[in-house]
């Protein structure tokens, strides 16, 4: 992890994590004992104003006002968002007319986009249990018609594209 490299360089970063899932927070706290975790929402982060050097948001709701509140001027924001064909193979099973995700560079008040890094690959899940586990972690779990859920339930496995865009922002100094 990045924080280990920082510690080797003489920095002692404090790492905090939040998730709305008690299960996810408990699992993370068990695995990463050097970090602190809380059950919280992206809409109300348990952090003081301008107290965060780097905020990382992975596939969670993006709440610009809350991020602007907690990231210090000169600090950074790293967003992980899906690429256009992320989980497209799953969408082909779920929907009669699968769709690609929209790719856009979004401006957020108080932040300047520095760059976008893209990582893409393929994912192969060899069991129905793994397919269902992945499905429950997606927004499709909440909005898929019953026929699509049934098609996915009958799948022996899943082969799909995966992709992540990492958007790196810097908090404006004069904000």
C-alpha positions in Angstrom: 0.0 0.0 0.0 1.0 3.6 -0.7 1.0 4.5 3.0 3.8 2.0 3.7 6.0 3.7 1.1 5.3 7.0 2.8 6.2 5.6 6.2 9.5 4.4 4.7 10.2 7.9 3.5 9.8 9.2 7.1 6.1 10.3 6.8 3.6 8.9 9.2 0.3 9.2 7.3 -3.0 8.7 9.1 -5.3 6.5 7.0 -9.0 6.6 7.5 -11.8 4.8 5.6 -15.5 5.1 5.4 -18.3 3.0 3.9 -22.0 2.8 4.5 -21.7 -1.0 4.9 -21.0 -2.2 8.5 -19.8 -5.5 6.9 -17.3 -3.7 4.7 -16.0 -1.6 7.5 -15.5 -4.6 9.8 -13.7 -6.5 7.1 -11.4 -3.6 6.3 -10.6 -2.9 9.9 -9.7 -6.5 10.5 -7.4 -6.6 7.4 -5.8 -3.1 7.8 -5.2 -2.6 11.5 -3.0 0.5 11.1 -6.0 2.4 9.6 -9.1 3.8 11.2 -12.6 3.1 9.8 -16.1 4.3 10.3 -19.5 3.5 9.1 -20.5 6.8 7.3 -22.0 8.3 4.2 -20.2 10.3 1.5 -22.9 12.9 2.2 -21.6 13.5 5.7 -17.9 12.5 6.1 -16.6 12.2 9.7 -13.7 14.7 9.1 -13.0 18.3 10.1 -13.0 21.0 7.5 -9.7 21.2 5.4 -8.3 18.2 7.3 -7.7 15.7 4.5 -4.6 15.7 2.3 -5.9 13.0 -0.1 -9.5 11.8 -0.4 -10.0 8.7 -2.4 -13.5 7.9 -3.7 -14.0 4.4 -5.3 -17.4 4.0 -7.1 -19.2 5.9 -4.3 -21.5 8.8 -4.6 -19.5 12.0 -5.4 -20.7 14.8 -3.2 -18.7 17.9 -4.3 -19.6 20.2 -1.4 -18.6 17.6 1.1 -15.3 16.8 -0.6 -14.6 20.6 -1.0 -15.2 20.9 2.8 -12.8 18.2 3.9 -9.9 18.4 1.4 -7.4 21.0 2.4 -6.4 23.7 -0.1 -3.6 22.2 -2.1 -4.7 18.6 -1.3 -5.9 16.0 -3.7 -8.9 14.1 -4.7 -8.7 10.7 -6.5 -11.9 9.4 -8.1 -12.2 5.9 -9.4 -15.1 5.7 -11.9 -16.2 3.0 -14.4 -15.0 3.2 -18.0 -17.6 3.0 -20.7 -17.5 -0.9 -21.0 -16.9 -1.7 -17.4 -19.0 -4.9 -16.6 -20.5 -4.8 -20.1 -20.7 -8.6 -20.2 -22.9 -8.5 -17.1 -25.1 -5.9 -18.7 -25.5 -8.1 -21.7 -27.1 -10.7 -19.5 -29.1 -8.2 -17.4 -30.6 -5.9 -20.0 -32.3 -6.4 -23.4 -30.4 -3.3 -24.6 -27.1 -3.1 -22.7 -25.5 0.4 -22.5 -22.1 1.8 -22.1 -21.3 4.1 -19.2 -20.8 7.8 -20.1 -17.2 9.0 -20.0 -16.8 12.6 -19.0 -14.4 15.0 -17.4 -16.4 16.7 -14.7 -15.5 20.0 -13.0 -16.1 20.2 -9.3 -16.2 23.5 -7.4 -12.9 24.2 -5.7 -11.0 21.4 -7.6 -8.9 21.4 -10.8 -8.6 18.2 -12.9 -5.0 17.3 -13.3 -5.2 14.1 -15.3 -7.0 10.8 -16.1 -5.4 7.4 -15.9 -7.2 4.4 -17.3 -6.8 0.7 -16.4 -8.7 -1.9 -18.4 -8.8 -5.7 -18.4 -11.0 -8.7 -18.5 -12.6 -10.6 -15.6 -13.6 -14.3 -15.7 -15.8 -15.6 -12.8 -16.2 -19.4 -12.9 -19.1 -19.9 -10.5 -22.7 -18.7 -10.1 -21.9 -17.7 -6.5 -19.1 -15.4 -7.6 -21.3 -13.9 -10.3 -24.0 -13.2 -7.8 -21.6 -11.7 -5.3 -20.3 -9.3 -7.9 -23.9 -8.4 -8.9 -24.9 -7.5 -5.4 -22.0 -5.0 -5.3 -23.2 -3.1 -8.3 -25.9 -0.5 -8.8 -27.5 -2.9 -11.3 -28.6 -5.0 -8.3 -31.1 -2.3 -7.4 -32.4 -1.4 -10.8 -32.5 -4.6 -13.0 -35.8 -6.0 -14.2 -36.7 -9.4 -12.8 -36.1 -11.1 -16.2 -32.5 -9.9 -16.3 -31.9 -11.0 -12.7 -33.2 -14.5 -13.7 -30.9 -14.7 -16.7 -27.9 -13.7 -14.5 -28.9 -16.2 -11.9 -28.8 -19.0 -14.5 -25.3 -18.1 -15.7 -22.6 -20.7 -14.9 -20.0 -18.0 -14.9 -19.2 -14.6 -16.4 -16.6 -13.1 -18.7 -16.6 -9.4 -18.9 -14.6 -6.3 -19.5 -13.6 -4.2 -16.5 -12.2 -0.7 -16.6 -11.5 2.1 -14.2 -10.8 5.7 -14.9 -8.8 7.4 -12.1 -9.4 11.1 -12.1 -6.9 13.1 -10.2 -7.9 16.5 -8.9 -6.1 19.2 -6.9 -8.0 21.4 -4.4 -7.5 25.0 -5.3 -5.2 26.9 -2.9 -7.4 30.1 -2.9 -10.7 28.3 -2.4 
